[in-house]
């Protein structure tokens, strides 16, 4: 997988950033960030995306479902709340 990063800014004051932080050919480390860019905090979050690779380890989140290439991940008890102006980082 080539080194890449992408940022998606939602009109609702949320920015999602994904980056491949390390790639060794047969696997990679991915980093996701969910940021609140307005004054409305988040209390509990989920994120859905498609990824052709299998996630074998994940930190600061849990896999809620995985069907084919579609993943839904969600918060853990300690990172459910994201304050206004704050962010949470997820790795896999």
C-alpha positions, 0 to 999 in steps of 0.5 A: 500500500502506498503512503497516503493520507486524506482529510474529510471535513463534514458540514456538521463540524467534524473532520476525519483524517486518515493516514498510513503511517507505516507500510512494509508491503504485506501490512501497514499501520493506519491512523484515524483522527476524528476532530470536532471543529465547532462548539458542539461536543460528541457523546458517543461516536461511530465511523463506517468505511470501506477497507480492502485490508483486514484489521487485525489489531485496533486501539482506541476503538472497537470493531462493531461490524465487519462485512466484506470490506465494510467496517463500522468502528465505535468508541470505547468507554474512555474516548466516547466524549469528544469535547468541542475543539477536541479530537480522538485518535484511532490506530490499526 
